[in-house]
Every structure is written in structure tokens, then in C-alpha cells.
């Protein structure tokens, strides 16, 4: 299995970031809240932004506009058995 690590501090892969995005995480901050990626050294934040992309998430526009409902929503965490 070929794993591309996005966050080496916490061992978070590109696939895991995409799975979190599929579950509703539209921003690097939301990715961080469910996986810790980007919360230590921060070198992976730009890579996470690149994976999320602009418009990749249907709720992204609402998040950019500061919609409180979208910003406060916590994306579902990926269970450890599926994340590895």
C-alpha cells in the first residue's frame, strides 16, 4: 500500500484528509479538529489547503462567508479502524 503522508507529526495521510473532507471538513482548521493535522509544526497546512482546493466542498462558499452554522459544525471523525 502506498501511503502519502501529509502530516508527518501525526501520521495523517492524503487519503485521510480526503476522507475527512468527504465527511464535511471544508477548511484546514476543520481537518485539524478531527485529525490534529496542522496543529504541531504547521508545515502541512498548505498541502492540506491544496488537497481541499477551492470549491471542492459544497459548503466551502458558506464557510468563506462566515456562516455560523457551517463554521460551528464538527465533521464526523473517521474511526481508527478505517483510518489506518
N, C-alpha and C positions, 0 to 999 in steps of 0.2 A: 504494500500500500504506500502510495506517495503522498506524504503529508507536507503541505507548505505552511510553515509556521508564520503567523502574522505577529504574534506577541510571544517573544521568547521568555519574557519574565514569568508569564503564567501558562505557557504552553498552549496558547489558543491558535487554532488553525484557521486558514482561509475558509474551509468548509463550515466550521463552527460559526464564524462571523456571518456567512451567508444564511445558515440555518436560523440564527437569531434574527436576521433581517426578514426572513420569510415569516417569522412569528410576530413581526411588528416593530422591531428595533430599527428606527429610521436615522438615528444620529450616533456619532461616536460615544456620546455620553450615555445613551441608552444601551449600547453594546457594553460599555464599561459597567453599567449597573447590573447586568446579568452575567458577565464573564470576568470582570476585573481587567480586561484588556485595555491598555492605555492608561492605567492608573499608577503604574510604578515609574518607569523611566520616561514614558511618553513617546518613545521613538516610533511606535507603531500607529499612532493616531492618523497620520497622513495616509498610511496604507489602508487603514480601516475606512477613511473617507473615500478613498479611491474605489474600494470594494462596494461601498454603499452607493456611490455615484449620485448624481443629481437626477431626480425623477425616478430612481429605481424603486422607491417606496411610495405607494399611493397616498400615504399620509404625510409625506415629506413637505408638501406645499403648506399644509396646515401647521406643521411643526415650525416651518420657517416664518410663518406669520404670527407665531407665538400663541396659538390656540391652547388655552389652559387644559382642556380635556385631553388633547393629544400629548402635551408635554408631561402631564402627570401620570399618564398611563404607563404601567410597567409591562414590558414584553414578557411573554412566558419564557421561563428558563428551560434549557434543554436538559433533560435528565442525564446524569452522569453516564448511565449505561449506553445512551445513544451518542453522547458527545465524544467518546474516545475512539 
